[in-house]
Amino acid sequence: MAVLLRRLLKKTARGSQKARVRELRSSQEDINPLLAPKPKSKMRRETHREARDVKRENVGVQESTGRITKLTQKCVQTGGRNHQGVTTVFHRGGGNKKLYRIIDFKRSLFNHPALVKKIEYDPNRTSYIALVSYRNGMISYILAPKNLSVGDQICAGPTAEIMVGSALPVARVPVGTPIHNIELKPGRGGQLMRAAGAYAKIIKKDRDNVVVRLNSGKLYSIPSQSMATVGEVAGAPGGRPALTKAGQSR
């Protein structure tokens, strides 16, 4: 008799405990509908989705954008495997997931002032990047030069003012001015001096070509209509930050 009584008390306690858990879950779902469990059958999922949308409207839950999706794209890591899945390069793999930031190397939107919104870290390159917003609503990433800060106005084009961050033909840049993101051919986009701390200087001007000297001392003769950005590329102070785990170098 005592054993049956103990079993009955245990069942009653379990039932009351389950009821309390159900009440707690329902109250949490009312506060945040994202905590609701996902049904397993197709019909129940559709019903659950409709009820969840109604709860979101009532509670006011908004979908978070998170990042600027049109300026980033997925960067697939191979892990040392080829297209057949066979390991061709050993000792590669793991690491943090990265998104590729689409950089505007051409600066093709001429005579439109842009406002620097923020300076960001880019895991795909040694230099910093700057998010700029144009007056027509367009936004883009550019390489951030040194001494460029949030709130500055920059411009690109033949009539742009010679200041840090402005892009203009090398024929209009004075001799001795540091430049980066230099085009080898007009309209192709910047190909030279894009790493952190990189810059070149104009040492000679001809009628159709301009001679620039790189950091390494190498001389390049480029067309006078090629675009370049004024200033030196900004990078992490003191070089790259120290690696605290092996995955950061993968």
Long-range contacts (C-beta under 8 A, 24 or more apart in sequence): 29-55, 30-55, 30-59, 31-59, 32-59, 32-61, 33-59, 33-61, 34-61, 67-99, 68-131, 68-139, 71-101, 71-102, 71-131, 71-139, 71-140, 71-141, 72-99, 72-100, 72-101, 72-102, 73-99, 73-100, 73-102, 74-99, 74-100, 75-99, 75-100, 75-124, 92-250, 93-250, 94-246, 94-247, 94-250, 95-247, 95-248, 95-249, 95-250, 96-123, 96-247, 96-248, 96-250, 98-123, 98-124, 100-124, 101-129, 101-141, 102-140, 102-141, 103-129, 103-141, 103-142, 103-143, 104-140, 104-141, 104-142, 105-143, 105-181, 105-189, 105-190, 105-191, 105-194, 106-187, 106-188, 106-189, 106-190, 106-227, 107-142, 107-156, 107-167, 107-181, 107-190, 107-227, 107-229, 108-156, 109-134, 109-138, 109-140, 109-156, 110-156, 110-157, 110-158, 111-155, 111-156, 111-157, 111-159, 111-160, 112-136, 112-155, 112-156, 113-153, 113-154, 113-155, 114-153, 114-154, 114-155, 114-156, 115-151, 115-152, 115-153, 116-148, 116-149, 116-150, 116-151, 116-152, 116-153, 116-154, 116-165, 117-150, 118-150, 119-144, 119-148, 119-149, 119-150, 119-234, 121-236, 125-194, 125-195, 125-196, 126-195, 126-196, 126-235, 126-236, 126-240, 127-194, 127-195, 127-196, 127-198, 127-233, 127-234, 127-235, 128-196, 128-234, 128-235, 128-236, 130-165, 142-229, 143-180, 143-181, 143-190, 143-194, 143-229, 143-233, 144-233, 144-234, 145-180, 145-229, 145-230, 145-231, 145-232, 145-233, 145-234, 146-231, 146-232, 146-233, 146-234, 147-231, 148-231, 148-234, 156-227, 162-230, 163-230, 164-230, 164-231, 165-229, 165-230, 165-231, 166-229, 166-230, 167-227, 167-228, 167-229, 167-230, 168-227, 168-228, 168-230, 169-224, 169-225, 169-226, 169-227, 169-228, 170-202, 170-210, 170-212, 170-222, 170-224, 170-226, 170-227, 170-228, 171-205, 171-210, 171-224, 171-225, 173-202, 173-228, 173-230, 174-202, 175-201, 175-202, 175-203, 175-204, 175-205, 176-201, 176-202, 176-203, 177-201, 177-202, 177-230, 178-230, 178-231, 178-232, 179-212, 179-228, 179-229, 179-230, 179-231, 180-228, 180-229, 180-231, 180-232, 180-233, 181-227, 181-228, 181-229, 181-233, 182-212, 182-220, 182-222, 182-226, 182-227, 182-228, 183-222, 183-226, 183-227, 183-228, 184-220, 184-222, 184-226, 185-223, 185-226, 186-223, 186-225, 186-226, 186-227, 190-227, 190-228, 190-229, 192-220, 193-233, 194-233, 195-233, 195-235, 196-233, 196-234, 196-235, 196-236, 197-232, 197-233, 197-235, 198-232, 198-233, 199-231, 199-232, 199-233, 200-228
